[in-house]
Amino acid sequence: MANLNIPVDDTLKQQAELIFSDIGISLSAATTIFLKQVVRCNGIPFELRADPFYSAQNQARLLEAKERMEKNGGTVHELIEEEP
């Protein structure tokens, strides 16, 4: 039997342990379940995506809207409602 020693943020570990406790499994059991799913799926068993808010396209749109608001005045509500 192998042992894993993985550094994890203390708060993240505590939050995860509370959830696992609520469903009746240990952190060790949850980790084993995850690893079995990785093997079964031949990869990460869920989709990994970047937050679209931080995409270059969205950041450019937000910058344009900010500049337009600073130039023309207006409210944040108008900025959000206005289509490019």
C-alpha positions in Angstrom: 0.0 0.0 0.0 1.4 3.4 -1.0 1.1 6.6 1.0 0.6 10.0 -0.6 2.0 13.1 0.9 0.4 16.1 -0.9 0.7 19.7 0.4 -2.8 21.2 0.5 -4.1 24.5 1.8 -5.3 24.0 5.4 -8.6 25.7 4.8 -9.3 23.7 1.7 -8.5 20.5 3.5 -10.8 21.3 6.4 -13.7 22.4 4.0 -13.3 19.1 2.0 -13.2 17.0 5.2 -16.5 18.6 6.4 -18.2 17.7 3.1 -16.8 14.2 3.1 -17.8 13.7 6.7 -21.4 14.8 5.8 -21.5 12.0 3.1 -19.9 9.5 5.4 -16.4 9.0 3.9 -12.9 10.0 4.9 -10.5 12.2 2.9 -8.5 9.1 2.2 -11.6 7.3 0.8 -12.5 10.3 -1.3 -8.9 10.5 -2.7 -9.1 6.8 -3.5 -12.4 7.3 -5.3 -11.0 10.2 -7.3 -7.9 8.1 -8.3 -10.1 5.2 -9.3 -12.2 7.5 -11.5 -9.1 8.9 -13.1 -8.0 5.4 -14.1 -11.5 4.4 -15.2 -11.9 7.6 -17.4 -8.3 7.6 -18.5 -8.1 11.2 -17.4 -9.6 13.8 -15.1 -13.2 12.7 -14.4 -14.6 16.1 -14.9 -14.3 19.0 -17.3 -11.6 21.6 -16.6 -12.2 25.1 -18.0 -10.9 28.6 -17.4 -13.3 31.2 -16.1 -14.6 33.0 -19.2 -14.7 36.3 -17.2 -10.9 36.4 -17.5 -10.7 35.7 -21.2 -8.9 38.2 -23.4 -12.1 38.9 -25.3 -14.2 39.7 -22.2 -11.4 41.8 -20.6 -11.2 43.8 -23.8 -14.9 44.3 -23.9 -14.9 45.4 -20.2 -12.0 47.9 -20.9 -13.9 49.4 -23.9 -17.0 49.8 -21.8 -15.1 51.4 -19.0 -13.4 53.8 -21.3 -16.8 54.6 -23.0 -18.3 55.3 -19.6 -15.4 57.5 -18.5 -15.6 59.5 -21.7 -19.4 59.8 -22.0 -20.4 59.6 -18.4 -23.3 57.3 -17.3 -24.0 54.8 -14.7 -22.8 51.3 -14.1 -26.3 50.1 -14.9 -26.2 51.7 -18.3 -22.7 50.2 -18.8 -24.0 46.7 -18.2 -27.2 47.2 -20.2 -25.5 48.7 -23.3 -24.6 46.2 -26.1 -21.4 46.7 -27.9 
